[in-house]
């Protein structure tokens, strides 16, 4: 029976979605979010995000999220619309 629905999307009303724990989000909640770029500095073998020296720069807005499928492994990729185009 599970194979009958393989590859199909399951849609349900927002009010019927499960409540996620604090700090976890649905992928659909990322669309429309602002993406910021913050400087990262390398010192020896460690990378540090600079939290105090500079204010993070607005990079763009999330337009879509590409989810890897069964044939392609990896993390979801954000499609971000910037002033210079999509990345």
PDB file of N, CA, C and O in Angstrom:
ATOM      1  N   UNK A   1       0.818  -1.195   0.000  1.00  0.00           N
ATOM      2  CA  UNK A   1       0.000   0.000   0.000  1.00  0.00           C
ATOM      3  C   UNK A   1       0.861   1.257   0.000  1.00  0.00           C
ATOM      4  O   UNK A   1       0.496   2.242  -0.642  1.00  0.00           O
ATOM      5  N   UNK A   2       1.997   1.251   0.704  1.00  0.00           N
ATOM      6  CA  UNK A   2       2.847   2.444   0.758  1.00  0.00           C
ATOM      7  C   UNK A   2       3.369   2.822  -0.625  1.00  0.00           C
ATOM      8  O   UNK A   2       3.524   4.008  -0.913  1.00  0.00           O
ATOM      9  N   UNK A   3       3.637   1.867  -1.470  1.00  0.00           N
ATOM     10  CA  UNK A   3       4.166   2.161  -2.799  1.00  0.00           C
ATOM     11  C   UNK A   3       3.147   2.876  -3.676  1.00  0.00           C
ATOM     12  O   UNK A   3       3.518   3.603  -4.597  1.00  0.00           O
ATOM     13  N   UNK A   4       1.883   2.673  -3.396  1.00  0.00           N
ATOM     14  CA  UNK A   4       0.820   3.292  -4.175  1.00  0.00           C
ATOM     15  C   UNK A   4       0.915   4.816  -4.104  1.00  0.00           C
ATOM     16  O   UNK A   4       0.590   5.500  -5.074  1.00  0.00           O
ATOM     17  N   UNK A   5       1.355   5.348  -2.976  1.00  0.00           N
ATOM     18  CA  UNK A   5       1.407   6.795  -2.773  1.00  0.00           C
ATOM     19  C   UNK A   5       2.816   7.362  -2.886  1.00  0.00           C
ATOM     20  O   UNK A   5       3.004   8.561  -2.680  1.00  0.00           O
ATOM     21  N   UNK A   6       3.802   6.547  -3.202  1.00  0.00           N
ATOM     22  CA  UNK A   6       5.187   7.013  -3.311  1.00  0.00           C
ATOM     23  C   UNK A   6       5.302   8.089  -4.388  1.00  0.00           C
ATOM     24  O   UNK A   6       4.769   7.942  -5.488  1.00  0.00           O
ATOM     25  N   UNK A   7       6.005   9.173  -4.057  1.00  0.00           N
ATOM     26  CA  UNK A   7       6.225  10.261  -5.011  1.00  0.00           C
ATOM     27  C   UNK A   7       5.122  11.303  -5.035  1.00  0.00           C
ATOM     28  O   UNK A   7       5.242  12.315  -5.725  1.00  0.00           O
ATOM     29  N   UNK A   8       4.051  11.070  -4.294  1.00  0.00           N
ATOM     30  CA  UNK A   8       2.954  12.030  -4.250  1.00  0.00           C
ATOM     31  C   UNK A   8       3.135  12.983  -3.074  1.00  0.00           C
ATOM     32  O   UNK A   8       3.833  12.656  -2.113  1.00  0.00           O
ATOM     33  N   UNK A   9       2.525  14.137  -3.140  1.00  0.00           N
ATOM     34  CA  UNK A   9       2.563  15.099  -2.047  1.00  0.00           C
ATOM     35  C   UNK A   9       1.342  14.920  -1.166  1.00  0.00           C
ATOM     36  O   UNK A   9       0.253  14.612  -1.650  1.00  0.00           O
ATOM     37  N   UNK A  10       1.530  15.114   0.122  1.00  0.00           N
ATOM     38  CA  UNK A  10       0.436  15.058   1.079  1.00  0.00           C
ATOM     39  C   UNK A  10       0.122  16.501   1.471  1.00  0.00           C
ATOM     40  O   UNK A  10       0.998  17.225   1.943  1.00  0.00           O
ATOM     41  N   UNK A  11      -1.111  16.907   1.276  1.00  0.00           N
ATOM     42  CA  UNK A  11      -1.531  18.264   1.595  1.00  0.00           C
ATOM     43  C   UNK A  11      -2.581  18.236   2.686  1.00  0.00           C
ATOM     44  O   UNK A  11      -3.497  17.415   2.660  1.00  0.00           O
ATOM     45  N   UNK A  12      -2.441  19.145   3.651  1.00  0.00           N
ATOM     46  CA  UNK A  12      -3.446  19.248   4.698  1.00  0.00           C
ATOM     47  C   UNK A  12      -3.510  20.695   5.160  1.00  0.00           C
ATOM     48  O   UNK A  12      -2.551  21.446   4.980  1.00  0.00           O
ATOM     49  N   UNK A  13      -4.619  21.090   5.748  1.00  0.00           N
ATOM     50  CA  UNK A  13      -4.758  22.471   6.214  1.00  0.00           C
ATOM     51  C   UNK A  13      -3.731  22.805   7.290  1.00  0.00           C
ATOM     52  O   UNK A  13      -3.324  21.941   8.066  1.00  0.00           O
ATOM     53  N   UNK A  14      -3.310  24.098   7.326  1.00  0.00           N
ATOM     54  CA  UNK A  14      -2.318  24.533   8.304  1.00  0.00           C
ATOM     55  C   UNK A  14      -2.733  24.192   9.730  1.00  0.00           C
ATOM     56  O   UNK A  14      -1.892  23.801  10.540  1.00  0.00           O
ATOM     57  N   UNK A  15      -3.994  24.333  10.040  1.00  0.00           N
ATOM     58  CA  UNK A  15      -4.441  24.093  11.414  1.00  0.00           C
ATOM     59  C   UNK A  15      -4.342  22.625  11.817  1.00  0.00           C
ATOM     60  O   UNK A  15      -4.444  22.309  13.002  1.00  0.00           O
ATOM     61  N   UNK A  16      -4.147  21.725  10.858  1.00  0.00           N
ATOM     62  CA  UNK A  16      -4.022  20.297  11.170  1.00  0.00           C
ATOM     63  C   UNK A  16      -2.566  19.832  11.231  1.00  0.00           C
ATOM     64  O   UNK A  16      -2.302  18.655  11.480  1.00  0.00           O
ATOM     65  N   UNK A  17      -1.615  20.755  11.003  1.00  0.00           N
ATOM     66  CA  UNK A  17      -0.207  20.368  11.088  1.00  0.00           C
ATOM     67  C   UNK A  17       0.172  20.080  12.532  1.00  0.00           C
ATOM     68  O   UNK A  17      -0.391  20.661  13.460  1.00  0.00           O
ATOM     69  N   UNK A  18       1.121  19.190  12.710  1.00  0.00           N
ATOM     70  CA  UNK A  18       1.632  18.881  14.040  1.00  0.00           C
ATOM     71  C   UNK A  18       2.377  20.110  14.569  1.00  0.00           C
ATOM     72  O   UNK A  18       2.959  20.864  13.789  1.00  0.00           O
ATOM     73  N   UNK A  19       2.362  20.313  15.878  1.00  0.00           N
ATOM     74  CA  UNK A  19       3.104  21.407  16.497  1.00  0.00           C
ATOM     75  C   UNK A  19       4.543  20.960  16.695  1.00  0.00           C
ATOM     76  O   UNK A  19       4.799  19.924  17.308  1.00  0.00           O
ATOM     77  N   UNK A  20       5.478  21.739  16.176  1.00  0.00           N
ATOM     78  CA  UNK A  20       6.889  21.398  16.291  1.00  0.00           C
ATOM     79  C   UNK A  20       7.481  21.967  17.574  1.00  0.00           C
ATOM     80  O   UNK A  20       6.988  22.965  18.099  1.00  0.00           O
ATOM     81  N   UNK A  21       8.538  21.332  18.079  1.00  0.00           N
ATOM     82  CA  UNK A  21       9.222  21.871  19.255  1.00  0.00           C
ATOM     83  C   UNK A  21       9.865  23.227  18.930  1.00  0.00           C
ATOM     84  O   UNK A  21      10.095  23.547  17.764  1.00  0.00           O
ATOM     85  N   UNK A  22      10.148  24.010  19.959  1.00  0.00           N
ATOM     86  CA  UNK A  22      10.792  25.316  19.790  1.00  0.00           C
ATOM     87  C   UNK A  22      12.096  25.158  19.018  1.00  0.00           C
ATOM     88  O   UNK A  22      12.880  24.246  19.281  1.00  0.00           O
ATOM     89  N   UNK A  23      12.318  26.058  18.060  1.00  0.00           N
ATOM     90  CA  UNK A  23      13.540  26.033  17.265  1.00  0.00           C
ATOM     91  C   UNK A  23      13.477  25.150  16.036  1.00  0.00           C
ATOM     92  O   UNK A  23      14.446  25.085  15.279  1.00  0.00           O
ATOM     93  N   UNK A  24      12.358  24.464  15.815  1.00  0.00           N
ATOM     94  CA  UNK A  24      12.181  23.647  14.613  1.00  0.00           C
ATOM     95  C   UNK A  24      11.072  24.256  13.770  1.00  0.00           C
ATOM     96  O   UNK A  24      10.092  24.788  14.292  1.00  0.00           O
ATOM     97  N   UNK A  25      11.250  24.167  12.430  1.00  0.00           N
ATOM     98  CA  UNK A  25      10.324  24.818  11.519  1.00  0.00           C
ATOM     99  C   UNK A  25      10.005  23.916  10.348  1.00  0.00           C
ATOM    100  O   UNK A  25      10.813  23.065   9.977  1.00  0.00           O
ATOM    101  N   UNK A  26       8.840  24.094   9.767  1.00  0.00           N
ATOM    102  CA  UNK A  26       8.509  23.427   8.519  1.00  0.00           C
ATOM    103  C   UNK A  26       9.253  24.124   7.390  1.00  0.00           C
ATOM    104  O   UNK A  26       9.492  25.330   7.449  1.00  0.00           O
ATOM    105  N   UNK A  27       9.616  23.371   6.368  1.00  0.00           N
ATOM    106  CA  UNK A  27      10.318  23.942   5.223  1.00  0.00           C
ATOM    107  C   UNK A  27       9.495  25.072   4.604  1.00  0.00           C
ATOM    108  O   UNK A  27      10.053  26.091   4.196  1.00  0.00           O
ATOM    109  N   UNK A  28       8.191  24.902   4.532  1.00  0.00           N
ATOM    110  CA  UNK A  28       7.333  25.928   3.931  1.00  0.00           C
ATOM    111  C   UNK A  28       7.395  27.244   4.708  1.00  0.00           C
ATOM    112  O   UNK A  28       7.134  28.305   4.141  1.00  0.00           O
ATOM    113  N   UNK A  29       7.738  27.188   6.003  1.00  0.00           N
ATOM    114  CA  UNK A  29       7.858  28.409   6.803  1.00  0.00           C
ATOM    115  C   UNK A  29       9.083  29.241   6.423  1.00  0.00           C
ATOM    116  O   UNK A  29       9.154  30.420   6.770  1.00  0.00           O
ATOM    117  N   UNK A  30      10.043  28.649   5.720  1.00  0.00           N
ATOM    118  CA  UNK A  30      11.259  29.373   5.331  1.00  0.00           C
ATOM    119  C   UNK A  30      11.023  30.320   4.164  1.00  0.00           C
ATOM    120  O   UNK A  30      11.731  31.317   4.021  1.00  0.00           O
ATOM    121  N   UNK A  31      10.035  30.017   3.330  1.00  0.00           N
ATOM    122  CA  UNK A  31       9.764  30.847   2.153  1.00  0.00           C
ATOM    123  C   UNK A  31       9.299  32.224   2.612  1.00  0.00           C
ATOM    124  O   UNK A  31       8.370  32.352   3.410  1.00  0.00           O
ATOM    125  N   UNK A  32       9.970  33.254   2.090  1.00  0.00           N
ATOM    126  CA  UNK A  32       9.671  34.624   2.469  1.00  0.00           C
ATOM    127  C   UNK A  32      10.576  35.162   3.567  1.00  0.00           C
ATOM    128  O   UNK A  32      10.543  36.357   3.864  1.00  0.00           O
ATOM    129  N   UNK A  33      11.386  34.295   4.176  1.00  0.00           N
ATOM    130  CA  UNK A  33      12.301  34.740   5.231  1.00  0.00           C
ATOM    131  C   UNK A  33      13.486  35.504   4.642  1.00  0.00           C
ATOM    132  O   UNK A  33      13.909  35.232   3.518  1.00  0.00           O
ATOM    133  N   UNK A  34      14.006  36.439   5.388  1.00  0.00           N
ATOM    134  CA  UNK A  34      15.199  37.190   4.994  1.00  0.00           C
ATOM    135  C   UNK A  34      16.438  36.359   5.288  1.00  0.00           C
ATOM    136  O   UNK A  34      16.506  35.651   6.293  1.00  0.00           O
ATOM    137  N   UNK A  35      17.421  36.459   4.390  1.00  0.00           N
ATOM    138  CA  UNK A  35      18.693  35.761   4.549  1.00  0.00           C
ATOM    139  C   UNK A  35      19.778  36.816   4.729  1.00  0.00           C
ATOM    140  O   UNK A  35      19.889  37.743   3.928  1.00  0.00           O
ATOM    141  N   UNK A  36      20.573  36.672   5.779  1.00  0.00           N
ATOM    142  CA  UNK A  36      21.625  37.629   6.072  1.00  0.00           C
ATOM    143  C   UNK A  36      22.984  36.987   5.893  1.00  0.00           C
ATOM    144  O   UNK A  36      23.161  35.789   6.115  1.00  0.00           O
ATOM    145  N   UNK A  37      23.940  37.806   5.488  1.00  0.00           N
ATOM    146  CA  UNK A  37      25.313  37.362   5.307  1.00  0.00           C
ATOM    147  C   UNK A  37      26.142  38.001   6.411  1.00  0.00           C
ATOM    148  O   UNK A  37      26.139  39.221   6.574  1.00  0.00           O
ATOM    149  N   UNK A  38      26.845  37.180   7.158  1.00  0.00           N
ATOM    150  CA  UNK A  38      27.714  37.734   8.191  1.00  0.00           C
ATOM    151  C   UNK A  38      29.147  37.320   7.891  1.00  0.00           C
ATOM    152  O   UNK A  38      29.381  36.220   7.391  1.00  0.00           O
ATOM    153  N   UNK A  39      30.108  38.190   8.191  1.00  0.00           N
ATOM    154  CA  UNK A  39      31.501  37.869   7.898  1.00  0.00           C
ATOM    155  C   UNK A  39      31.991  36.704   8.750  1.00  0.00           C
ATOM    156  O   UNK A  39      31.618  36.564   9.915  1.00  0.00           O
ATOM    157  N   UNK A  40      32.825  35.882   8.150  1.00  0.00           N
ATOM    158  CA  UNK A  40      33.438  34.760   8.854  1.00  0.00           C
ATOM    159  C   UNK A  40      34.941  34.914   8.706  1.00  0.00           C
ATOM    160  O   UNK A  40      35.443  35.153   7.608  1.00  0.00           O
ATOM    161  N   UNK A  41      35.656  34.779   9.807  1.00  0.00           N
ATOM    162  CA  UNK A  41      37.100  34.938   9.790  1.00  0.00           C
ATOM    163  C   UNK A  41      37.765  33.613  10.092  1.00  0.00           C
ATOM    164  O   UNK A  41      37.266  32.816  10.886  1.00  0.00           O
ATOM    165  N   UNK A  42      38.898  33.388   9.448  1.00  0.00           N
ATOM    166  CA  UNK A  42      39.638  32.152   9.681  1.00  0.00           C
ATOM    167  C   UNK A  42      40.866  32.465  10.520  1.00  0.00           C
ATOM    168  O   UNK A  42      41.629  33.383  10.221  1.00  0.00           O
ATOM    169  N   UNK A  43      41.034  31.693  11.560  1.00  0.00           N
ATOM    170  CA  UNK A  43      42.206  31.815  12.415  1.00  0.00           C
ATOM    171  C   UNK A  43      42.746  30.417  12.639  1.00  0.00           C
ATOM    172  O   UNK A  43      42.109  29.598  13.302  1.00  0.00           O
ATOM    173  N   UNK A  44      43.909  30.144  12.093  1.00  0.00           N
ATOM    174  CA  UNK A  44      44.520  28.815  12.149  1.00  0.00           C
ATOM    175  C   UNK A  44      43.570  27.790  11.553  1.00  0.00           C
ATOM    176  O   UNK A  44      43.275  27.853  10.359  1.00  0.00           O
ATOM    177  N   UNK A  45      43.087  26.857  12.344  1.00  0.00           N
ATOM    178  CA  UNK A  45      42.201  25.821  11.817  1.00  0.00           C
ATOM    179  C   UNK A  45      40.753  26.035  12.217  1.00  0.00           C
ATOM    180  O   UNK A  45      39.936  25.128  12.062  1.00  0.00           O
ATOM    181  N   UNK A  46      40.418  27.202  12.726  1.00  0.00           N
ATOM    182  CA  UNK A  46      39.072  27.438  13.211  1.00  0.00           C
ATOM    183  C   UNK A  46      38.432  28.603  12.472  1.00  0.00           C
ATOM    184  O   UNK A  46      39.107  29.558  12.089  1.00  0.00           O
ATOM    185  N   UNK A  47      37.130  28.512  12.279  1.00  0.00           N
ATOM    186  CA  UNK A  47      36.363  29.591  11.667  1.00  0.00           C
ATOM    187  C   UNK A  47      35.517  30.248  12.744  1.00  0.00           C
ATOM    188  O   UNK A  47      34.929  29.569  13.586  1.00  0.00           O
ATOM    189  N   UNK A  48      35.459  31.565  12.714  1.00  0.00           N
ATOM    190  CA  UNK A  48      34.669  32.296  13.689  1.00  0.00           C
ATOM    191  C   UNK A  48      33.715  33.234  12.968  1.00  0.00           C
ATOM    192  O   UNK A  48      34.121  33.957  12.059  1.00  0.00           O
ATOM    193  N   UNK A  49      32.482  33.225  13.359  1.00  0.00           N
ATOM    194  CA  UNK A  49      31.533  34.211  12.840  1.00  0.00           C
ATOM    195  C   UNK A  49      31.715  35.474  13.668  1.00  0.00           C
ATOM    196  O   UNK A  49      31.776  35.426  14.897  1.00  0.00           O
ATOM    197  N   UNK A  50      31.800  36.586  12.985  1.00  0.00           N
ATOM    198  CA  UNK A  50      31.997  37.853  13.669  1.00  0.00           C
ATOM    199  C   UNK A  50      30.646  38.378  14.127  1.00  0.00           C
ATOM    200  O   UNK A  50      29.842  38.821  13.307  1.00  0.00           O
ATOM    201  N   UNK A  51      30.395  38.333  15.413  1.00  0.00           N
ATOM    202  CA  UNK A  51      29.094  38.731  15.940  1.00  0.00           C
ATOM    203  C   UNK A  51      29.064  40.188  16.358  1.00  0.00           C
ATOM    204  O   UNK A  51      28.003  40.810  16.316  1.00  0.00           O
ATOM    205  N   UNK A  52      30.194  40.755  16.761  1.00  0.00           N
ATOM    206  CA  UNK A  52      30.184  42.095  17.325  1.00  0.00           C
ATOM    207  C   UNK A  52      30.760  43.161  16.402  1.00  0.00           C
ATOM    208  O   UNK A  52      30.369  44.324  16.499  1.00  0.00           O
ATOM    209  N   UNK A  53      31.665  42.804  15.523  1.00  0.00           N
ATOM    210  CA  UNK A  53      32.372  43.802  14.725  1.00  0.00           C
ATOM    211  C   UNK A  53      31.500  44.443  13.648  1.00  0.00           C
ATOM    212  O   UNK A  53      31.623  45.641  13.389  1.00  0.00           O
ATOM    213  N   UNK A  54      30.624  43.666  13.020  1.00  0.00           N
ATOM    214  CA  UNK A  54      29.818  44.194  11.924  1.00  0.00           C
ATOM    215  C   UNK A  54      28.376  43.703  12.032  1.00  0.00           C
ATOM    216  O   UNK A  54      28.102  42.623  12.556  1.00  0.00           O
ATOM    217  N   UNK A  55      27.478  44.515  11.527  1.00  0.00           N
ATOM    218  CA  UNK A  55      26.073  44.117  11.458  1.00  0.00           C
ATOM    219  C   UNK A  55      25.909  43.238  10.223  1.00  0.00           C
ATOM    220  O   UNK A  55      26.387  43.599   9.147  1.00  0.00           O
ATOM    221  N   UNK A  56      25.245  42.093  10.354  1.00  0.00           N
ATOM    222  CA  UNK A  56      25.046  41.229   9.176  1.00  0.00           C
ATOM    223  C   UNK A  56      24.334  41.972   8.049  1.00  0.00           C
ATOM    224  O   UNK A  56      23.417  42.755   8.296  1.00  0.00           O
ATOM    225  N   UNK A  57      24.761  41.724   6.815  1.00  0.00           N
ATOM    226  CA  UNK A  57      24.201  42.369   5.635  1.00  0.00           C
ATOM    227  C   UNK A  57      23.061  41.530   5.068  1.00  0.00           C
ATOM    228  O   UNK A  57      23.170  40.309   4.966  1.00  0.00           O
ATOM    229  N   UNK A  58      21.962  42.196   4.700  1.00  0.00           N
ATOM    230  CA  UNK A  58      20.834  41.497   4.081  1.00  0.00           C
ATOM    231  C   UNK A  58      21.266  40.983   2.722  1.00  0.00           C
ATOM    232  O   UNK A  58      21.692  41.757   1.864  1.00  0.00           O
ATOM    233  N   UNK A  59      21.155  39.678   2.526  1.00  0.00           N
ATOM    234  CA  UNK A  59      21.528  39.057   1.266  1.00  0.00           C
ATOM    235  C   UNK A  59      20.341  38.970   0.321  1.00  0.00           C
ATOM    236  O   UNK A  59      20.476  39.250  -0.871  1.00  0.00           O
ATOM    237  N   UNK A  60      19.173  38.583   0.841  1.00  0.00           N
ATOM    238  CA  UNK A  60      17.995  38.458   0.000  1.00  0.00           C
ATOM    239  C   UNK A  60      16.865  37.760   0.737  1.00  0.00           C
ATOM    240  O   UNK A  60      16.843  37.700   1.967  1.00  0.00           O
ATOM    241  N   UNK A  61      15.916  37.226  -0.051  1.00  0.00           N
ATOM    242  CA  UNK A  61      14.723  36.574   0.487  1.00  0.00           C
ATOM    243  C   UNK A  61      14.588  35.172  -0.086  1.00  0.00           C
ATOM    244  O   UNK A  61      14.839  34.955  -1.271  1.00  0.00           O
ATOM    245  N   UNK A  62      14.194  34.223   0.752  1.00  0.00           N
ATOM    246  CA  UNK A  62      14.004  32.840   0.306  1.00  0.00           C
ATOM    247  C   UNK A  62      12.770  32.776  -0.591  1.00  0.00           C
ATOM    248  O   UNK A  62      11.670  33.150  -0.186  1.00  0.00           O
ATOM    249  N   UNK A  63      12.979  32.289  -1.828  1.00  0.00           N
ATOM    250  CA  UNK A  63      11.878  32.119  -2.784  1.00  0.00           C
ATOM    251  C   UNK A  63      11.341  30.694  -2.786  1.00  0.00           C
ATOM    252  O   UNK A  63      10.145  30.470  -2.971  1.00  0.00           O
ATOM    253  N   UNK A  64      12.244  29.727  -2.576  1.00  0.00           N
ATOM    254  CA  UNK A  64      11.854  28.324  -2.654  1.00  0.00           C
ATOM    255  C   UNK A  64      12.903  27.490  -1.944  1.00  0.00           C
ATOM    256  O   UNK A  64      13.996  27.973  -1.645  1.00  0.00           O
ATOM    257  N   UNK A  65      12.570  26.245  -1.676  1.00  0.00           N
ATOM    258  CA  UNK A  65      13.498  25.306  -1.065  1.00  0.00           C
ATOM    259  C   UNK A  65      13.526  24.058  -1.933  1.00  0.00           C
ATOM    260  O   UNK A  65      12.490  23.442  -2.184  1.00  0.00           O
ATOM    261  N   UNK A  66      14.721  23.687  -2.392  1.00  0.00           N
ATOM    262  CA  UNK A  66      14.878  22.485  -3.205  1.00  0.00           C
ATOM    263  C   UNK A  66      15.206  21.315  -2.285  1.00  0.00           C
ATOM    264  O   UNK A  66      16.229  21.322  -1.600  1.00  0.00           O
ATOM    265  N   UNK A  67      14.336  20.318  -2.273  1.00  0.00           N
ATOM    266  CA  UNK A  67      14.493  19.151  -1.404  1.00  0.00           C
ATOM    267  C   UNK A  67      15.116  18.013  -2.212  1.00  0.00           C
ATOM    268  O   UNK A  67      14.604  17.659  -3.274  1.00  0.00           O
ATOM    269  N   UNK A  68      16.217  17.437  -1.720  1.00  0.00           N
ATOM    270  CA  UNK A  68      16.793  16.290  -2.433  1.00  0.00           C
ATOM    271  C   UNK A  68      15.802  15.136  -2.462  1.00  0.00           C
ATOM    272  O   UNK A  68      15.031  14.947  -1.521  1.00  0.00           O
ATOM    273  N   UNK A  69      15.825  14.375  -3.532  1.00  0.00           N
ATOM    274  CA  UNK A  69      14.919  13.245  -3.665  1.00  0.00           C
ATOM    275  C   UNK A  69      15.628  11.932  -3.382  1.00  0.00           C
ATOM    276  O   UNK A  69      16.715  11.912  -2.804  1.00  0.00           O
ATOM    277  N   UNK A  70      15.012  10.852  -3.789  1.00  0.00           N
ATOM    278  CA  UNK A  70      15.590   9.534  -3.569  1.00  0.00           C
ATOM    279  C   UNK A  70      16.869   9.340  -4.376  1.00  0.00           C
ATOM    280  O   UNK A  70      17.760   8.603  -3.955  1.00  0.00           O
ATOM    281  N   UNK A  71      16.965   9.990  -5.526  1.00  0.00           N
ATOM    282  CA  UNK A  71      18.136   9.824  -6.388  1.00  0.00           C
ATOM    283  C   UNK A  71      19.293  10.726  -5.986  1.00  0.00           C
ATOM    284  O   UNK A  71      20.442  10.417  -6.302  1.00  0.00           O
ATOM    285  N   UNK A  72      19.021  11.840  -5.292  1.00  0.00           N
ATOM    286  CA  UNK A  72      20.058  12.789  -4.923  1.00  0.00           C
ATOM    287  C   UNK A  72      20.059  12.986  -3.418  1.00  0.00           C
ATOM    288  O   UNK A  72      19.056  13.394  -2.832  1.00  0.00           O
ATOM    289  N   UNK A  73      21.181  12.697  -2.808  1.00  0.00           N
ATOM    290  CA  UNK A  73      21.318  12.870  -1.372  1.00  0.00           C
ATOM    291  C   UNK A  73      21.830  14.262  -1.063  1.00  0.00           C
ATOM    292  O   UNK A  73      22.437  14.907  -1.918  1.00  0.00           O
ATOM    293  N   UNK A  74      21.592  14.722   0.133  1.00  0.00           N
ATOM    294  CA  UNK A  74      22.130  16.008   0.553  1.00  0.00           C
ATOM    295  C   UNK A  74      21.127  16.805   1.348  1.00  0.00           C
ATOM    296  O   UNK A  74      20.021  16.352   1.641  1.00  0.00           O
ATOM    297  N   UNK A  75      21.548  18.001   1.687  1.00  0.00           N
ATOM    298  CA  UNK A  75      20.716  18.912   2.461  1.00  0.00           C
ATOM    299  C   UNK A  75      19.821  19.716   1.532  1.00  0.00           C
ATOM    300  O   UNK A  75      20.168  19.928   0.370  1.00  0.00           O
ATOM    301  N   UNK A  76      18.682  20.163   2.025  1.00  0.00           N
ATOM    302  CA  UNK A  76      17.844  21.052   1.218  1.00  0.00           C
ATOM    303  C   UNK A  76      18.611  22.329   0.877  1.00  0.00           C
ATOM    304  O   UNK A  76      19.419  22.805   1.675  1.00  0.00           O
ATOM    305  N   UNK A  77      18.359  22.875  -0.296  1.00  0.00           N
ATOM    306  CA  UNK A  77      19.013  24.097  -0.751  1.00  0.00           C
ATOM    307  C   UNK A  77      17.998  25.231  -0.814  1.00  0.00           C
ATOM    308  O   UNK A  77      16.890  25.053  -1.319  1.00  0.00           O
ATOM    309  N   UNK A  78      18.376  26.388  -0.303  1.00  0.00           N
ATOM    310  CA  UNK A  78      17.513  27.563  -0.362  1.00  0.00           C
ATOM    311  C   UNK A  78      17.752  28.305  -1.664  1.00  0.00           C
ATOM    312  O   UNK A  78      18.898  28.543  -2.044  1.00  0.00           O
ATOM    313  N   UNK A  79      16.676  28.673  -2.353  1.00  0.00           N
ATOM    314  CA  UNK A  79      16.765  29.576  -3.498  1.00  0.00           C
ATOM    315  C   UNK A  79      16.526  30.971  -2.952  1.00  0.00           C
ATOM    316  O   UNK A  79      15.448  31.267  -2.436  1.00  0.00           O
ATOM    317  N   UNK A  80      17.535  31.830  -3.065  1.00  0.00           N
ATOM    318  CA  UNK A  80      17.469  33.164  -2.480  1.00  0.00           C
ATOM    319  C   UNK A  80      17.498  34.212  -3.583  1.00  0.00           C
ATOM    320  O   UNK A  80      18.399  34.212  -4.422  1.00  0.00           O
ATOM    321  N   UNK A  81      16.518  35.100  -3.582  1.00  0.00           N
ATOM    322  CA  UNK A  81      16.465  36.205  -4.533  1.00  0.00           C
ATOM    323  C   UNK A  81      17.239  37.369  -3.946  1.00  0.00           C
ATOM    324  O   UNK A  81      16.899  37.872  -2.876  1.00  0.00           O
ATOM    325  N   UNK A  82      18.282  37.798  -4.647  1.00  0.00           N
ATOM    326  CA  UNK A  82      19.128  38.905  -4.205  1.00  0.00           C
ATOM    327  C   UNK A  82      18.992  40.061  -5.189  1.00  0.00           C
ATOM    328  O   UNK A  82      18.337  39.928  -6.223  1.00  0.00           O
ATOM    329  N   UNK A  83      19.605  41.184  -4.870  1.00  0.00           N
ATOM    330  CA  UNK A  83      19.561  42.331  -5.788  1.00  0.00           C
ATOM    331  C   UNK A  83      20.305  42.014  -7.081  1.00  0.00           C
ATOM    332  O   UNK A  83      20.048  42.641  -8.108  1.00  0.00           O
ATOM    333  N   UNK A  84      21.229  41.044  -7.045  1.00  0.00           N
ATOM    334  CA  UNK A  84      21.982  40.652  -8.225  1.00  0.00           C
ATOM    335  C   UNK A  84      21.415  39.433  -8.934  1.00  0.00           C
ATOM    336  O   UNK A  84      22.035  38.940  -9.877  1.00  0.00           O
ATOM    337  N   UNK A  85      20.270  38.934  -8.520  1.00  0.00           N
ATOM    338  CA  UNK A  85      19.660  37.759  -9.121  1.00  0.00           C
ATOM    339  C   UNK A  85      19.508  36.643  -8.107  1.00  0.00           C
ATOM    340  O   UNK A  85      19.724  36.834  -6.910  1.00  0.00           O
ATOM    341  N   UNK A  86      19.133  35.474  -8.607  1.00  0.00           N
ATOM    342  CA  UNK A  86      18.877  34.341  -7.734  1.00  0.00           C
ATOM    343  C   UNK A  86      20.151  33.542  -7.481  1.00  0.00           C
ATOM    344  O   UNK A  86      20.953  33.310  -8.386  1.00  0.00           O
ATOM    345  N   UNK A  87      20.314  33.128  -6.225  1.00  0.00           N
ATOM    346  CA  UNK A  87      21.414  32.222  -5.885  1.00  0.00           C
ATOM    347  C   UNK A  87      20.842  31.033  -5.148  1.00  0.00           C
ATOM    348  O   UNK A  87      21.585  30.132  -4.759  1.00  0.00           O
TER     349      UNK A  87
END
